[in-house]
Amino acid sequence: MTVSTASPATADHPPVLVDHAELHAALTGLFTGHGIPAPRARLAADALCHGDLTGLDSHGVFNLARLYLPLLESGRCDPRAEPRTITDLGACAVVDARHALGLWAAAEAMDDAVARARRHGIGLLSVRGATHFGCAGFHAVRAAHAGMIGVVASNCGGQRIARPPGGAVAMLGTNPLSVAAPALDGHPFLLDMSTTVAPTGRVRVAARRGKPVPVGWLEDAAGNPVTDPSAFDRGEAFLRWLGGTAETGVHKGYGLGIAVELLAAVVSGAAVGPASAALEGDGRPHGRDDDIGLFLLAIAPEVLRPGADVAETTRSLFGALVDCPPVPGGEPVRYPGWQEAELACRRRRDGIPLPAHLHAELAGLGLLGAFAPGSPR
């Protein structure tokens, strides 16, 4: 695999630039080697690379050996699963993913929602029995690329990480939410967020790099701030909700987490985080992210309003935002998704910088050429 070194992140361990196309091909081959059909393996590789292309490194190839390969090798994920439609009402459907790899299954579900929206103005896929699907934004932006608005929400199945405000027991997952829409050319609007302050992946990336996390990400059992990211996997720290405290609006993040649970799990019939089983044990993070529920919605405004120039409206909306003058000495005003699109363009052209330890891990899996970072290529 063609690689080159990037400017060092540290003097001793510089990151390694890896060509996107070659990384994608290697991931596709790995997934097919585990029994996933080739078209779906390519789609899974698309979803995994999205994180590294857009700077969401915690949801990219960092998760390959930590999350996706163990899912496949343990049997918790069926590489040849064929999702089954339970209910089909035309504009909406309920689907059992049957433990398929979420990286491709969620993308196919969103494509199905887009096809339904072309006929009905909206398309809704409610999915149960799913596994981890990577970046929610990867799936939402598929609707934007089709000229529609996409909404994606996912609970964490039976995994419980965050406590209700004032509660002593972990009851909910990070419960991500994403909204995407066409905006300015090459720069779709893309909001991709967890309803906790940070997702677990970002905490684990910080732990792997030996760096503290900002105050406000984690708290101990008494609610005191924790900055040691490794405390999370030791069961000594909990993720905090968006909003932080009662005074700064913690009810907003907590409420969004519950809303995602309703949309993704209650509608589909997937596992629900807040359940009697959550009250057993010592209250620390527990459970597994099996039987995840997904909510995937595509909205086609021009089908709902024939003759309307929705594209011009959105261009005007986002054009006005980027034309907003910045504060003196500040950076230009942008919207969610802009910087990610810019970064993806650069990384497709110049390569994806992987931390040296991650490059070595992938080399050990046979995905990348084994060599010492910093050596000439």
C-alpha angles and dihedrals in degrees: 000000000000111000139160135184123260126210107295123268087200131006092251104037115034118185119254123234112227124190110248097219092051093046089050092050091049092050091048090053092048093051093047088049088060091055102266112140112254100249091050092044089056090049091050089051089051090054095047095047090049090075094053094042094052098041096257089124093163088068099042133074088323084083097049100090094024099051121000102045092048089050091054097040095047095051093242086118121047109216092201098041116143112207114234126216111231099179128011119187098164103251092041140028143180115227133190107215090197093216095305118162103278093215091075102019094062091047092052090048091053090049088053090050090051091052090051091048090055088061102035107021091248134047124193127187117187109193132192131178091044131148130216110309104193118228113013087210093063089064097039094051091057086074091049091053086055091053095258140108113258128200123187129179130172135183121206099246110227095346115113120192111147130057126223110257106279091010126126098209131068106243109158141044129231087274101199124215129195135183123186135178140163111274130153119352112290092358112085120187106256124175110182116171145149116230088231117073090260135002120250091251093064090051091051093047089055091048091051090051093047093238128135120244121235120272107267100042098087138023134188126236091279093050096255119143117265122196099176103097093198088065088074096064090041087062092243099112139047131209114251125227125249107272093042104217139020089261094053099041110274088159088071097061092038091049092049089051090055091045090055090049089055096046098041105033110020094048095046100037094242125146113293122221100214101063138128090266088064090065093061120091131020099318096250122129108294146150132063131270094244123137094023118189123224133196115198119178129178120190122194106196094184090058091050092045107033112206095018117130096226092161091060091048092054092045089053092047096051093036089058090051095053090045091058107115113243124234113272109292092004132130121264115278114257137168132236109289097028098095091041091055091049092049093047090053092052094045093049087053102038104024138261115281110226122189110252093245091052092047089052090049092052091045088055088057090053094249099114135032111269112237139127113273108249095033116126118263 
